[in-house]
Amino acid sequence: MPHRSRLANLVVTALVVPLLLGCGCCELRRHRQLIARHWTYPHAPPGRPPVDREVRDLVLRLAAENPTWGHRRVQGELARLGHRIAASTVWKILHRAGVDPAPRRTGPTWQQFLTAQAHTILACDFFTVDTVLLKRIYVLFFIEPATRQVHIAGVTAHPTGAWVTQQARNLLMNLDQHASRLRFLLRDRDTKFTAAFDSAGGDHGDGTPARSRPAFTCEHQMGLRLQLA
């Protein structure tokens, strides 16, 4: 085989290598487009009609004049006055106006609470990963707000309440004495976070109390009340 000149080698490097790299980029781009098309759903029709300003002002007035009333109590009073409105809509009105859930309207704000209790808080949620074959993988993770340290608790294609509870117990066992200072757990309303998951910090899974792992006090991120232990 004849020896290629240095110029020929440079030409091959300049043409072939970018071509190979370009093919890899194209494959990644095609994969992203495939995932986007697979998980893109038709746009849903418009939801509920907007709330009248009069009703909105009435919600805020009832909440201000009755600081011990929650959003469901406010909804009940509105129904008696002839205004049919969902409890979730009342909560959204109060939340957007910066009104804390009862009975915490005279207490610390959410930001103040997070700042003061950061070292006693553990938050959890799922994120997903789609494979090349469009198989969705669920990753359960926990994060410590004080240090922003993330703990990957488990990975599965079919998460269940029992599986999530077991991953929480495993994490607490790995944290050992470090878990003794945790008092609050932040989570959403996912049905996989069961009552057994909420109490996972209080036992070893067999009913035996755990001295160094107190039961979590759960604060739902979607606006439920804050239960201080």
C-alpha positions in Angstrom: 0.0 0.0 0.0 1.5 3.3 -0.9 2.4 5.6 1.8 0.0 8.5 2.2 1.4 12.0 2.2 1.1 14.2 5.2 -1.3 16.4 3.2 -3.5 13.4 2.5 -3.6 12.6 6.2 -4.7 16.1 7.0 -7.4 16.0 4.4 -8.8 12.7 5.9 -8.7 14.1 9.4 -10.4 17.3 8.3 -13.2 15.5 6.4 -13.8 12.1 8.0 -13.6 12.9 11.7 -16.1 15.8 11.6 -18.4 13.5 9.5 -18.3 10.8 12.2 -18.9 13.3 15.0 -21.7 14.8 13.0 -23.4 11.4 12.7 -23.3 11.0 16.5 -24.8 14.5 17.0 -27.5 13.6 14.4 -28.3 10.4 16.3 -28.7 12.3 19.5 -30.8 14.9 17.9 -33.0 12.2 16.4 -33.4 10.6 19.8 -34.5 13.8 21.4 -37.0 14.4 18.6 -38.3 10.9 19.0 -38.8 11.3 22.7 -40.5 14.7 22.2 -42.9 13.3 19.6 -43.7 10.2 21.8 -44.5 12.3 24.9 -46.2 15.2 23.3 -50.0 15.1 23.8 -52.7 17.1 22.1 -53.4 20.4 23.7 -56.3 20.1 26.2 -59.3 22.3 25.8 -59.6 25.3 28.0 -60.4 24.5 31.6 -62.6 26.2 34.1 -63.9 29.7 33.3 -62.0 32.5 35.1 -63.3 33.5 38.6 -65.1 36.8 38.8 -63.2 39.6 40.5 -66.1 40.0 43.0 -65.8 36.4 44.1 -62.0 36.7 44.3 -62.2 39.7 46.5 -64.8 37.9 48.7 -62.4 35.0 49.1 -59.6 37.3 50.3 -61.9 39.2 52.5 -63.2 36.0 54.3 -59.6 34.8 54.7 -58.5 38.1 56.2 -61.4 38.5 58.6 -61.2 34.8 59.7 -57.5 33.9 60.0 -58.4 30.4 61.4 -60.4 29.4 58.4 -58.8 27.1 55.8 -59.6 27.1 52.1 -62.3 24.5 52.5 -64.1 26.5 55.2 -64.0 29.6 53.0 -65.4 27.4 50.2 -68.3 26.4 52.4 -69.1 30.0 53.3 -69.1 30.9 49.7 -71.5 28.1 48.9 -73.9 29.5 51.5 -73.7 32.8 49.8 -74.6 31.2 46.5 -71.1 31.1 44.9 -70.2 27.7 43.7 -66.5 27.4 43.5 -64.1 24.5 43.9 -61.9 24.2 47.0 -58.8 24.0 44.9 -59.7 27.3 43.2 -60.1 28.9 46.6 -56.6 27.6 47.5 -55.1 29.0 44.3 -56.6 32.4 44.9 -55.2 32.5 48.4 -51.8 31.2 47.3 -51.4 33.7 44.5 -52.3 36.5 46.9 -49.6 35.4 49.3 -52.0 34.2 52.0 -50.6 31.4 54.0 -52.7 28.3 54.9 -54.6 28.6 58.2 -53.6 28.7 61.1 -50.1 29.9 60.0 -51.1 33.4 58.7 -49.8 35.0 61.9 -46.7 32.8 62.1 -43.4 32.6 60.1 -43.6 32.7 56.3 -42.6 29.6 54.3 -39.2 31.2 53.4 -38.6 31.9 57.1 -39.5 28.4 58.0 -37.2 26.9 55.4 -34.3 29.1 56.4 -34.7 28.2 60.1 -35.3 24.5 59.7 -33.1 23.7 56.7 -30.9 21.3 58.6 -33.9 19.3 59.7 -35.6 19.0 56.3 -35.4 16.2 53.7 -37.2 16.6 50.4 -38.0 13.9 47.8 -39.5 13.5 44.4 -39.1 11.5 41.1 -37.5 12.4 37.9 -37.7 10.3 34.7 -35.2 9.0 32.1 -36.3 7.7 28.7 -34.2 5.1 27.0 -33.4 4.7 23.3 -36.3 2.2 23.1 -38.7 4.7 24.7 -38.8 2.8 28.0 -39.4 5.2 30.9 -37.3 4.8 34.0 -38.3 6.4 37.3 -35.6 7.7 39.7 -36.5 8.4 43.3 -34.2 10.9 44.9 -33.9 12.8 48.2 -32.2 16.2 48.7 -31.0 17.9 51.9 -31.9 21.7 51.4 -29.2 22.7 53.9 -26.3 21.2 51.9 -28.1 20.6 48.6 -26.7 17.0 48.7 -28.7 14.7 46.5 -29.3 11.0 47.4 -30.4 8.6 44.6 -32.6 6.2 46.5 -33.6 3.8 43.7 -34.3 3.3 40.0 -37.2 1.2 38.7 -39.6 1.0 35.7 -42.6 0.3 37.9 -42.6 2.3 41.2 -45.1 1.3 43.8 -45.9 2.5 47.3 -44.2 -0.5 48.9 -41.1 0.0 46.8 -40.9 3.7 47.6 -41.3 3.0 51.3 -38.5 0.4 51.3 -36.1 2.8 49.5 -36.8 5.4 52.2 -36.0 2.9 54.9 -32.8 2.0 53.1 -31.7 5.6 52.8 -32.3 6.2 56.5 -30.3 3.2 57.4 -27.4 4.5 55.2 -27.7 7.9 56.8 -27.5 6.3 60.3 -27.0 8.9 63.1 -27.1 11.7 60.5 -30.8 11.0 60.2 -31.6 11.7 63.8 -31.8 15.4 63.2 -34.3 15.1 60.4 -37.8 16.2 61.4 -39.6 17.3 58.2 -40.1 15.6 54.9 -41.2 17.6 51.8 -43.1 15.7 49.2 -46.0 16.1 46.8 -49.3 14.3 46.6 -48.2 11.4 44.5 -50.2 8.3 45.6 -46.9 6.3 45.8 -46.1 8.3 48.9 -48.3 6.2 51.2 -48.9 6.4 55.0 -46.3 3.7 55.4 -43.8 6.0 53.6 -44.7 8.9 55.9 -43.9 6.8 59.0 -40.9 5.1 57.5 -38.6 7.1 59.7 -40.2 5.8 62.9 -39.5 2.1 62.5 -37.2 -0.5 61.0 -40.0 -2.0 58.8 -40.9 -4.7 61.3 -42.6 -2.5 63.8 -39.5 -2.0 66.0 -39.1 1.7 67.0 -36.0 3.4 65.8 -34.4 5.5 68.5 -32.2 7.5 66.2 -34.8 8.0 63.4 -37.9 9.9 64.4 -41.0 9.7 62.3 -41.2 12.4 59.6 -43.6 15.2 59.8 -44.8 15.6 56.2 -45.5 18.9 54.5 -47.2 18.5 51.1 -45.7 20.9 48.6 -49.1 21.3 47.0 -50.5 23.5 49.8 -51.6 21.2 52.6 -51.1 22.3 56.2 -47.7 22.3 57.9 -47.7 20.0 60.9 -45.0 21.0 63.3 -43.8 18.1 65.4 
